Amino acid sequence: MQTPCFPAWRARFAALGRRSVHRLRQATLAQLGEHLGSLIPPGLLAAEDEGLNSRERVFSLGFTAQCFLWQLLNPGTACREVVRQVQALCRLQGRQPPDDNTSAYAQARKRLPQERLEGMLGATARAADRRAGDVGHLRGRPVKVVDGSAVQLPDTPENQKQYPQPSRQKRGCGFPVMHLVVLFSLASGALLAVAMGNLHQHDLRLFALLWETLRAGDILLGDRGFGDYVTLARLPLQGVDVVARLHARRKVDFRKGRRLGHHDALYVWRKGYRQSDILTARQWRRLPEQITVRIVRFTALIRGYRNRPITLVTTLLDPVAYPAEELAALYGRRWRLELCLRDVKTTMGMEMLRCQSPAMARKEVLTYLIAHNLVRCVMAEAALVHDAQLDRLSFKGTLDALRQYSAAIDRGRNRRVRQQLWEDLLLNLVRDAVPDRPGRSEPRAVKRRPKPFPLLNKPRRKFKELPHRNRYWKGNPRNTRGLN
């Protein structure tokens, strides 16, 4: 019997028989188990000795995680579709199918421990980094990228209480917002860790929860929100250097610093008198009273645009070991990593979550990130096998090819045929590389106009729909004579 997706699930499905395993795995990611099975430590999804996850169920711990991942890798898939697949497969093998409603599957997802999903996220990120190698390193040191984002949740009282909507939106007319701070790997683009909070928590407060994720020797790359004194003073205490854009409110005079080169100088920053809100009193006392930082300014040349000066602040003080040109090139790669958030939010559909409670919304976010990392692992393996540039591989193309080839791999007659299909998949990913378009303009704007419907500025039970809403003009309506 082949291990369905992960080795830890072999014992869980052994009692169902060879035919049952072959049928049930068609509803999940198990078609790729021979290649992705080693990404997850076996104990993460093993059954517990006692408690909720110790009973023999149709939706066991491992099988539920499989179905959840498959559901999120196929945007728009409802829980009902997952249950219908399991029902159909049970009928094919002559077993009693589960109930028609989605209650069993929904309860099984609630039983997924969040700490195990966090372990799966870290395991898949490390697997992607191993396959990617040191392509994203700076002088042999791994580079991690930090960035913030937000996602919307369903408008339920529980979500509104923990993740309130923006204050400018009227009550009943908006959606709860979850604030995210994520840590990327520059080598593979995989998501290493995530901190989740509400809209009123600053990026730095959430990022403080991820400090322990960084390891000695890492280099942190961030935007101007992370070029503050606390980050630049705290992280070097654990052997982590920082490269970030200088905050706009800090003015720089290169005539006053210790000159290292053109627009490259050392400065001394002193700790403020007011304690930072993100630190405890003990942590604040441990910070040094002053630190030496290096500030580098360079000009970004973008075709078709005016030249824009960019100022970086860093704790990498040696201009010989870390030249200013390499720091500028490193910051230039940061935008490519920000597109990873677009991959998981827009391409995979994480912009609007569907779970109705805060606890399940956090699990949904983690599962989305795990699915993203699995795709990144396939991309990294394709780049490694065929000696291609990982940045040139298409995430959307990989996701589409993975869905189609997974069905063919499942129908392979033997291991040799399945291995040949997998090799064809990796080769096609490299052949379908994104064209090299340096300096391409990608404005955050949409061309397609929305429907001319009025905005919902009151709760639905109080909203009065205007007649001829397809001819609605915001503000003062035009002359309506001749419309009837």
Secondary structure, DSSP 8 states (H G I E B T S, - for coil): ----SSGGGHHHHHTT-HHHHHHHGGGSGGGGHHHHGGGS-GGGG---SSSGGGS--SS-HHHHHHHHHHHHHSTT--HHHHHHHHHHHHHHTT-----SSSHHHHHHHHTS-HHHHHHHHHHHHHHHHHHHTTTT-BTTB-EEEEEEEEEE----HHHHHHS---TTS-TTSS--EEEEEEEEETTT--EEEEEEEETTS-HHHHHGGGGGG--TT-EEEE-GGG-SHHHHHHGGGGT-EEEEE--TT----TTSSEEEETTEEEEEEE--SS--TTS-HHHHHHS-SEEEEEEEEEEE--TTS--EEEEEEES---TTTS-HHHHHHHHHTHHHHHHHHHIIIIITT-SB---SSHHHHHHHHHHHHHHHHHHHHHHHHHHHHTT--GGGS-HHHHHHHHHHHHHHHHT-SSHHHHHHHHHHHHHHHHHT-----TT----S---S---------S-TTT----TTGGG--SSS----TT--
